[in-house]
Amino acid sequence: MLVSISSEYSVSQVIGYMKGKSAIHIARTYLEQRKNYGGMSFWARGYFVSTVGTDEEVVRAYIRDQEKED
């Protein structure tokens, strides 16, 4: 996933938001849970982040072509 983040947000805020919203969506859509239950966890605690500079187009092409590889 290639994401561009505005300087007004921290990386941890964006990752936390994405992990939280996606976990809720998955639980409601695929696990048929209508309520959020405390203490449940879906994603691992950590995450990996790297910056992309001049190779951004190469990274975009790599991500885009992953489906073709599979």
C-alpha distance (Angstrom), angle and dihedral (degrees) to the residues before:
residue distance angle dihedral
M1 . . .
L2 3.77 . .
V3 3.80 114.0 .
S4 3.78 131.3 176.7
I5 3.81 112.7 -150.3
S6 3.79 125.6 -159.7
S7 3.80 114.5 -124.3
E8 3.81 90.2 -117.3
Y9 3.84 89.8 72.0
S10 3.77 128.7 59.5
V11 3.79 121.3 -130.4
S12 3.81 90.4 -116.3
Q13 3.83 91.3 53.9
V14 3.79 92.5 52.5
I15 3.81 95.0 43.8
G16 3.82 91.1 46.4
Y17 3.80 91.2 50.7
M18 3.82 93.2 47.7
K19 3.80 93.9 46.6
G20 3.80 92.5 45.7
K21 3.79 97.1 48.1
S22 3.79 93.9 42.8
A23 3.83 92.2 49.3
I24 3.81 90.4 52.1
H25 3.80 91.2 48.1
I26 3.81 93.1 48.8
A27 3.80 92.5 46.9
R28 3.80 92.9 49.8
T29 3.80 96.8 40.6
Y30 3.79 103.5 38.5
L31 3.81 105.9 17.6
E32 3.81 94.1 42.0
Q33 3.79 94.6 -130.0
R34 3.78 114.7 150.3
K35 3.80 96.8 -176.3
N36 3.77 131.2 53.5
Y37 3.76 112.1 -120.5
G38 3.79 120.9 -154.1
G39 3.77 117.8 -119.9
M40 3.79 95.6 31.0
S41 3.78 118.2 124.1
F42 3.77 128.9 -169.6
W43 3.80 106.3 169.3
A44 3.79 128.1 51.3
R45 3.77 115.7 -97.6
G46 3.81 98.0 -112.4
Y47 3.79 138.1 49.1
F48 3.79 139.7 -162.4
V49 3.79 123.5 -123.1
S50 3.77 129.9 -176.1
T51 3.77 132.3 172.6
V52 3.79 125.0 -122.4
G53 3.76 120.6 -149.7
T54 3.77 126.9 163.1
D55 3.82 92.5 -9.4
E56 3.80 94.9 65.6
E57 3.81 94.2 115.7
V58 3.81 90.8 50.4
V59 3.81 90.3 51.9
R60 3.81 91.5 47.0
A61 3.81 91.0 51.3
Y62 3.81 91.2 47.6
I63 3.81 92.0 52.5
R64 3.80 92.8 43.5
D65 3.82 92.7 50.6
Q66 3.81 96.1 48.1
E67 3.80 92.3 93.3
K68 3.81 90.3 54.9
E69 3.83 89.9 53.3
D70 3.80 92.3 53.7
